[in-house]
Amino acid sequence: MPIIHSVDEYCHMATVMEFSSPTDEFPLGSVFENLPGVTVELERLIPHETLIIPYFWVRGAETKDIEDAFGPHDGVTNIRLVDNIGDEYLMRAEWERDYFGVLSALAKANVVVLSGIGTINEWRFEVRGETQESIAEFREICLDNDVQIGITAVHAMLPIQGEGYELTDTQREALVLAYERGYFNTPREASLEEIADELGITQQSLSSRLRRGQRRLIGATLSSSV
C-alpha cells in the first residue's frame, strides 16, 4: 500500500496527487466497450472558453476505424484521429465545459495532469498543483460534483540533489530503479516488464513515468544550456 501523506504537510510547495477513477465515468472510456484490450493515455489538455480539448494516445488497437470505436457520450464531441504510428493513434476530442467530470475539475482548480492512463479496469492519474490549496480545491470540486476519485498518494515535488528542477517521487523512483537494473544500457539488462513488476505497477504506468521524468531532466539541463 502506498503511504498517503496529509495534504496539509505541503502548504507552501508544489504537491502531486495520484488517484484512480472508474472507467465508465470517464467519457473517453467508451472505447473499451468496443476495444477492451487498448490503453488510452492523455497527452495534454488545452482549455478554451467553452471547451476542454484533450489530446490522447490509443495504443494496441487492431482496427483502422479508430474514430468509430468511441461511442457517443454526453458532453464529448468531435473525436477524431490526428496521427498514427503503427497501432498507436493520436486523437483529439472536444469536451464541453457544461459536462462536468474529472477534466473539468482539474481545469477549474488549475491542476496540471502529469499522466493519465486508462484501461478497461480503471483510469489512473498523477496530477500536480502549484500549492496545497489547489490540490485541496480539486478534491472539494470532485466531492461537490459527485466526481468519483480514489486517492492513492499525495506527496511533494522533490528537488534532485539541490538542483533547480524537480521530479515527482514516483518518477525519481522509476528512473533510479531503471538505471540500477540496466534498463538504459546497450544491450538492455532489464525489461520494462521486469521493472514494472518490481515496482508493482503496469508497464504503461512505468513507461509514462520514465518518459515524463526524462522530459523534465532534459528540459532542466540540456535545454537550459542552449
N, C-alpha and C positions, 0 to 999 in steps of 0.2 A: 504494500500500500504506500502511495506517495505521501510525504509529510505535507500537511496542509497548514501553512502558517496563517496567522491572523493578518488580515489586510491592514489593520491599524499599525503594524510594525513598519510599514513602508510609506509613511505620510508624506515624506519630502523627497521621494525618488521615483524614477520610472519603475512601474510594477507590472509583472507579467502574470497572467492567469491562464490556466488550462482548464478546459471544460468540454463536456460532451453534450450532444443534443440528439434527440430521436430523429431517425432518418425520415419518417413520414411527416414530420413537422417542418421540414426544410424544403422549399419549393423545388430546388434542383434535384432533390431525392427521388422525384418521379421517374428518373431514368432507370432506377434499379428495378422497377416493375417490368421493364422490357429487357434490360441488360443487367441481370443480377450479379454478374461477375466483374463489373467495371469498378474503377476507383475514380472519384472526382476530386480534384484539388484546386482550390481557389488560387488564382494568380495575383489579382489585385482588384480593388474596388474603386470606382470613380463616382463620387457623389455629384449629382446635379440638383437643381432646384426642386424638380418634381420626381426625379428618378434616382435610383442607385444602380449603376451598371457594373455587374461583376464579370470579370474575365476568369475563365477556369479551364483546366485541362480535364479531359476524359481519357482515361487510359484503359487498355485491354478490351476495347470494343471491336468485335468482329462483324462490322456492318459498314456499309457505305452510306446508309441513311441515318447518320448520327443525329441530325436535327429532329427526325421523326421519332426518335427514341424517347424524347422528352414529352410526357403527357401534359395536357393543359393544367394550369394551376392558377388560382386567383392571385391577381397582382403581378404575375410574371408574364411578360410578352416578348416577342421578337427574339427568341433563342435561335442563334444562327452560328454557323461554322465560320471561323476566321482563318484558320490554317490547320494543317495536319502534318505530322511526321510519322510515317508508318501507321501504327494503330494508336497514336497519341493525337488527340484532337483539341485544338484551342478554340474555345467557344466564348460567346458573349451573350448576355441577356439584359433585359430591362426590367428592373424591379420597382414597381410603383410605390412611392412612399406611403400612400394610403393603406397599403397592405403592410401590417406590422409583424416583423419576425426578427430573427437573430441579427441579420444585416442591418435592419432599421435601428435596432437598439445600439449596435456598435457605432453606427453613423451619428446617432443622436448624442451619445456620450463621448464622441470624438476619440474612440478607442481604435487602435490600429490592429489589423489582422496580420499576425506573423505567419500563421499557417492554418489552413482549414482543409481537412481531408475527410471525404465521405465514402463510406461503403454501404452495402446492403444492411449492415448491422447498426451503424450509428455514424454521426459526424463528430470529429474531434478537432477542437480549435485551440490555438495558442494565440493570445492577444496581448497587446501592450497598451497600458495607459501611462501618460506622462507623469501622473501623480496618483496617489492612493485614491483621491476623491473621484477621479474619472472611472476607476475600476468599480468603486462603490456605487457610483451613479449608474453604471451599466447594469449591475446586479439589481438595483432598485427598479430600473426601467423594465427589466425582464419580469420581475415579480409583479409589477403593476399591470403588465400587459399579458400575463399568463404565458410568457415565453419560457418553455421548459429547458433548463440547463442543469447539468450536474457538474459541480466544480470539483476538480481533482487535484489542483495545486495552485498556490499563489506564492510568488516569490519576487525578489527584487532583481533588477538587471545587475549583472556582475561585471565590474571592470576587469580587463585582462592585465594582471600584473601592473596595475597603476597607469596603464596607457589611456589615451583619451578616446577609447572606443569600448563598446560593451557587447557582451553576448548574454543570452539567457543561460541559466544554469543547465538546462536540458541540451542546448546547442553546444555548450562547452563540454559537457559530459560525453556527448556523442562524438565530437571531434577528437577529444583526447583518447577515448577508447579506440576509435577507428585508427588513430595514429599508432597507438601502442600495439594494436593487433596486426599492424602491417597492411591495413586496407589501402593506404596511399602508395605502397611500394610497387615496384615493377619487377617481376610479376606480383600480383596481389597475394598476400599471405592469409587473408581472411576475406570471406564473402560478406555482402550486405546482409544476407540471411543469418549468418552466424553472429554478427554484431547485434542485429536486431533481437535475436533470441536472447543474447546475454543481457540486453537492456530491458527485455520484456515488453517490447513494442513491435509494431508491424514494420515491414520493410518500407512501406510508403511513408510512415512517420519518420523513420530513420533517414530516408533519402531527403525528405523535406528539411529536417534539422541540419543535416550536413550541408545541403545546398545554401540554405539561408545563413548558416554560420560562416561558410566560406565567403559568401557575398559581403557580409559585414566586415570580415577580416581584410578582404581585398579592398573594399571601399575605404577603410580607415588607414590602410598602409600604402598600397600601390597608387591608388588614385590621388591621394593627398600629396604624393611626391612628384606628380606630373606637372 
